[in-house]
Amino acid sequence: MCDVALVGGRVVDPETGLDEIRNVGITGSTISTVSSAPIPARKTLDVSGLVVAPGWIDLHSHAQSIAGGRLQARDGVTTALELEAGASPVAEAYAHAAVHGRPINYGYSTSWQQARMVEVGGLQASGELTHALMHFGDPAWQRPASAKQRAAMFDRLREDLDNGALGIGVMIGYAPRVDPGEYVGISRIAAEAGVTTFTHPRALSEQVPDTPIDGAEEIVRVTQETGVRAHYCHIHSTALRQIDRVHRLIEASPSPVTTEAYPYGAGMTAISADFLAPERLHELGITPQSIVYAPTGESVSDALHLKELRKRDPGGLALIHYLHEEDPMDQALLDTGMTFPGTIVASDAIPFTWHTLGKNPMDWPPPLELVTHPRTAGTFSKYIRRYVRELSALSLLEAVGRCTLAPAQVLEPFVPAMTRKGRVQPGCDADLVVFDLQRISDQSTFQVSTRASTGYSYVLVNGQILVRDDELITDVLPGRPVRAGGRLS
């Protein structure tokens, strides 16, 4: 007898192509049965008229906290991984999460930029992105590395890979003058270990004519030179108006490059990032007024104001309006990025900041004073709402696959545990979403960024119900760590 049976739902399994009414049985943390026959169970949930799908797998989430995981769970995310920025030492990041618990599954790549900050910049290792954010604009870690420094940096990456890191995160776009040979070296380490690189690329040559190498060409060229598997992070927000050219480059590559995007025209990062220097904004086609300083919600008034904020609070988060969704041409560019064949949905979820102190970020629902990017709360629901229900640009089966199976397959070659995720099949992990296709929707906005998505009857993580009828169950933390080498514990 199963523990839980989901009865009468529209079961969508992207690997087998199943899109039929079925019953799903869960025993412990595992899917035990998918059948059209009745399933005896201790608890039976009638999900007639609802979609039953694998839980969303987010390859790009910086919201690595209990509060962040809860908000993402309300968006249907059951596994959220920090792969672009990563963490180093990775063992400390896993240990910290394990001590406190997590509502959803979690994992980390090793972090090139954090290793570089230590070995080249002389900073203290912490394994925390919030610590690294404070130093994004610091030129010390971006300077040329000596042979000795590079060797020490690479040793850190190898040690983290030995400790189960899920690939190598490379935010080279934040240190755009680094020798391209260093990126080749990083890629060789990844290739030798059989893992993937997750890259925030340098600028494109159209944006910065004197860039050491075009960011998109660098990724494609290195895959051919080293044999590494490469993942191109948030392709739409880095390619911007050159996205068609970048897509053509990737399509023509003899070595596969996976891509990801999120359905918002604005980005968010540390205000001290190199590409947000006042003298560089024109490269992105923006002005100081395109930037909002998140801790206060104030729009940047001019270049002098931007310089002052970068100096006063280098780790402060800033919202950057690159593409304007109300502009039909900009929205078309965004739609192109989201519907490009094979593009994976990934949120780039952001840690919380707040307008006023004195509020507990663990409170649920999140206090309105807490601020993040609306993509943290709404990426996956907005994607299904817009591209399946409203535009019919993608079938439900294809859209679900981009949120589940496709990200799992990026990791499967070196994370065997991921063969059990992103699927609704016997023997797979019971990470599931049950939602109403006519109601699923994002609710977060740039003004109220922590408002949770709606339309989810159930979200299950490792067989435990975490969300019921759009309400979070706050007394359970069923998330488990995902590590390379087949370890999921």
SVG drawing of the C-alpha trace seen along z (x, -y; Angstrom):
<svg xmlns="http://www.w3.org/2000/svg" viewBox="-11 -64 65 66">
<polyline fill="none" stroke="black" stroke-width="0.4" points="0.0,0.0 1.3,-3.5 1.5,-6.3 -0.1,-8.9 -2.1,-8.5 -2.7,-11.4 -5.8,-10.4 -7.3,-11.5 -4.8,-14.1 -3.4,-15.0 0.1,-13.5 2.8,-15.1 6.1,-13.2 8.5,-14.9 10.9,-12.0 8.3,-9.4 5.9,-12.0 3.1,-10.9 0.3,-13.4 -2.7,-11.5 -5.1,-11.0 -3.3,-8.8 -3.0,-8.0 0.4,-8.4 1.4,-6.4 4.0,-7.6 5.8,-5.5 8.2,-7.3 10.2,-9.7 9.7,-7.8 7.1,-7.5 6.1,-3.8 3.3,-3.6 2.0,-5.5 -1.2,-3.8 -4.7,-4.1 -5.8,-1.5 -6.9,-2.4 -4.0,-2.7 -4.6,-1.6 -3.1,-4.3 -3.2,-5.5 -4.0,-9.0 -5.8,-9.7 -5.8,-13.1 -8.3,-13.8 -6.5,-15.9 -9.0,-15.7 -8.8,-18.6 -5.2,-19.4 -1.8,-18.9 0.6,-16.5 4.2,-17.2 7.8,-16.9 8.7,-19.7 10.6,-22.5 14.4,-22.3 16.2,-25.6 19.8,-25.5 20.4,-29.2 19.2,-30.3 21.1,-32.6 18.2,-32.5 20.0,-29.8 18.2,-30.2 15.1,-28.8 13.2,-32.0 14.3,-31.9 13.5,-28.3 10.0,-28.8 9.2,-31.6 10.5,-29.4 8.5,-26.4 5.4,-28.6 6.5,-28.9 6.6,-25.1 10.4,-24.8 11.5,-21.6 15.2,-21.7 17.1,-25.0 20.9,-24.9 23.5,-27.6 25.5,-26.9 26.5,-30.2 28.1,-31.9 28.7,-28.6 30.3,-28.4 33.9,-27.8 34.8,-26.1 31.8,-24.0 31.9,-21.7 31.2,-24.6 28.2,-25.7 26.7,-22.2 27.4,-21.9 25.7,-25.3 22.6,-24.3 22.4,-20.9 22.6,-22.4 19.7,-24.8 17.7,-22.6 16.1,-23.6 12.5,-23.4 13.6,-22.3 16.5,-20.3 19.8,-22.3 23.3,-22.1 26.3,-24.1 29.0,-24.3 32.5,-25.4 33.1,-29.1 35.9,-30.4 35.3,-34.0 35.4,-33.1 38.6,-31.1 40.0,-34.0 39.0,-36.5 41.0,-34.4 44.1,-33.6 44.4,-36.8 42.5,-39.4 43.7,-38.2 40.2,-38.0 38.9,-35.6 37.1,-32.5 33.5,-32.3 31.5,-30.2 28.7,-32.9 27.5,-34.8 26.4,-37.7 30.0,-38.1 31.3,-37.9 28.8,-40.5 30.6,-43.2 33.7,-42.6 32.4,-42.3 33.7,-45.7 37.0,-45.4 39.8,-45.5 42.2,-43.5 40.6,-40.1 40.4,-41.0 44.0,-41.8 46.3,-39.3 47.1,-36.2 50.7,-34.9 51.4,-31.3 51.5,-30.5 48.2,-32.2 46.5,-30.5 47.7,-27.1 46.4,-27.7 43.1,-28.8 42.8,-25.7 43.7,-23.5 40.7,-25.1 38.4,-24.2 39.7,-20.6 39.3,-20.2 35.7,-21.4 34.9,-19.0 36.3,-16.2 33.8,-17.3 30.8,-16.9 30.5,-20.3 28.1,-20.3 30.5,-21.7 32.3,-25.0 30.6,-28.4 32.4,-31.1 31.2,-34.7 33.8,-36.0 31.5,-38.8 32.3,-40.4 36.1,-40.3 36.0,-40.9 39.7,-41.7 40.9,-38.3 43.2,-36.5 41.1,-34.2 43.8,-31.5 42.5,-31.3 39.0,-30.4 40.6,-27.7 42.3,-26.4 39.1,-26.3 37.4,-24.5 40.2,-21.9 39.7,-21.2 36.0,-20.7 36.5,-18.5 39.0,-16.3 36.5,-15.9 33.6,-15.3 31.6,-18.2 29.9,-21.3 30.9,-24.9 28.1,-27.5 29.3,-30.8 28.1,-34.4 29.9,-35.5 32.0,-38.5 30.4,-41.3 29.8,-40.8 32.0,-42.5 29.1,-44.7 28.8,-46.0 32.5,-46.3 34.6,-46.4 37.9,-46.1 36.8,-43.1 39.6,-40.5 37.3,-38.0 33.6,-38.1 31.8,-36.5 29.6,-34.1 32.4,-33.1 34.6,-32.4 32.1,-29.8 31.6,-28.1 35.3,-28.1 36.4,-26.6 33.9,-23.7 35.6,-22.7 39.1,-23.3 38.7,-21.4 35.7,-19.1 34.0,-20.7 30.3,-20.7 29.3,-24.4 26.1,-26.1 25.4,-29.7 23.7,-31.5 20.8,-33.9 21.4,-34.3 18.7,-36.9 20.1,-39.4 23.7,-39.2 23.1,-38.9 20.3,-41.5 19.8,-43.0 22.4,-40.6 20.4,-37.5 19.8,-36.3 23.5,-36.4 24.3,-34.5 21.6,-31.9 23.0,-31.3 26.5,-30.9 25.3,-28.3 23.2,-26.5 26.3,-26.2 28.6,-25.0 29.7,-21.4 29.9,-21.0 26.6,-21.4 26.1,-24.4 23.0,-24.5 21.3,-27.8 18.9,-29.3 16.7,-32.4 14.1,-33.9 10.9,-35.8 11.8,-39.3 13.4,-42.3 15.2,-43.5 18.2,-42.0 19.6,-42.4 23.1,-42.3 25.6,-44.1 25.6,-47.8 29.5,-47.7 29.6,-45.3 32.2,-46.3 29.6,-46.7 27.5,-49.1 30.3,-51.7 28.8,-55.0 31.2,-55.2 30.2,-51.7 26.5,-51.9 26.3,-52.9 27.7,-49.5 24.4,-48.0 22.3,-50.7 21.1,-52.0 21.5,-55.2 21.8,-55.7 18.1,-56.2 17.7,-52.6 19.0,-51.4 17.0,-51.1 18.9,-50.8 17.1,-47.9 17.8,-48.7 15.9,-51.9 13.9,-51.5 15.2,-54.8 15.9,-55.3 19.5,-56.4 19.3,-60.1 22.6,-60.5 26.2,-59.3 27.3,-61.1 24.6,-59.4 25.6,-56.0 29.2,-56.6 28.3,-57.5 26.1,-54.4 28.8,-52.1 31.3,-53.5 29.0,-53.6 27.4,-50.1 29.4,-48.0 27.4,-44.9 24.0,-46.6 21.7,-45.0 20.5,-47.0 17.6,-46.4 18.7,-47.1 16.1,-47.6 17.7,-46.3 14.6,-45.4 11.2,-47.0 8.4,-44.5 5.9,-47.2 7.9,-47.9 6.8,-45.4 10.2,-45.2 11.9,-44.5 9.2,-42.0 9.8,-40.2 13.5,-39.9 12.6,-38.4 10.2,-36.0 12.9,-34.9 15.2,-34.1 12.5,-32.1 11.3,-30.1 14.6,-29.4 14.8,-25.6 16.2,-23.8 16.4,-26.9 16.0,-25.9 14.0,-28.0 16.1,-29.3 15.2,-32.0 18.5,-33.7 16.7,-34.0 18.2,-36.7 18.8,-36.9 16.5,-39.1 17.3,-42.7 15.0,-45.1 13.9,-48.7 13.7,-48.9 15.3,-46.8 13.5,-45.2 11.7,-42.5 12.4,-38.8 13.1,-37.4 11.9,-34.0 8.4,-35.4 5.8,-33.9 4.4,-35.3 7.4,-37.5 7.1,-41.0 6.5,-43.6 9.7,-45.3 11.7,-42.4 12.9,-43.0 14.1,-40.7 13.7,-40.5 10.2,-39.3 11.8,-36.5 12.6,-34.9 9.0,-34.4 7.4,-34.1 9.7,-32.8 8.2,-29.4 4.6,-30.3 5.0,-33.3 6.6,-31.1 3.7,-28.6 1.1,-31.4 2.6,-33.4 4.0,-30.8 1.5,-27.9 -1.8,-29.4 -1.8,-32.9 0.4,-32.7 0.2,-28.9 3.9,-29.4 4.8,-26.0 2.8,-22.9 2.4,-22.1 4.6,-19.0 7.5,-21.0 7.2,-23.8 7.3,-21.3 10.3,-19.6 12.2,-22.9 11.5,-23.3 12.3,-19.8 13.9,-17.2 16.2,-19.5 17.9,-20.9 18.2,-17.4 19.9,-16.2 22.5,-19.0 23.7,-17.4 23.0,-13.7 26.4,-12.8 28.2,-13.5 25.3,-13.6 23.5,-10.2 21.0,-11.2 19.5,-13.6 18.3,-10.6 15.6,-10.3 14.4,-13.9 12.5,-15.8 10.3,-12.7 7.0,-11.2 8.0,-7.5 8.2,-4.6 11.5,-4.7 11.9,-8.5 12.0,-11.0 8.6,-12.2 9.3,-15.9 6.0,-16.9 3.8,-19.9 0.1,-19.7 -1.4,-22.9 -4.4,-24.3 -3.4,-25.3 -6.1,-27.9 -5.0,-29.5 -1.2,-29.2 0.3,-32.7 3.0,-34.8 1.9,-37.5 5.2,-39.3 6.0,-42.7 8.8,-45.1 6.9,-47.0 5.9,-44.0 8.6,-41.5 7.9,-38.8 4.3,-38.1 4.0,-34.3 2.7,-32.6 -0.8,-31.0 -2.5,-28.0 -0.6,-25.2 -2.8,-22.7 0.2,-20.7 4.0,-20.9 5.7,-17.8 9.4,-17.5 10.8,-14.0 7.2,-12.8 6.3,-15.4 3.6,-18.0 5.2,-21.4 2.5,-23.5 -1.2,-22.8 -3.9,-25.0 -1.4,-27.8 -0.5,-27.7 3.0,-26.9 3.4,-24.4 6.0,-26.0 6.8,-23.2 8.6,-20.9 12.0,-21.1 12.1,-18.2 14.9,-19.4 18.0,-17.3 21.5,-18.1 22.3,-17.2 26.0,-16.4 28.0,-15.1 29.0,-11.5 25.5,-10.1 25.2,-11.3 21.8,-12.5 21.3,-12.4"/>
</svg>
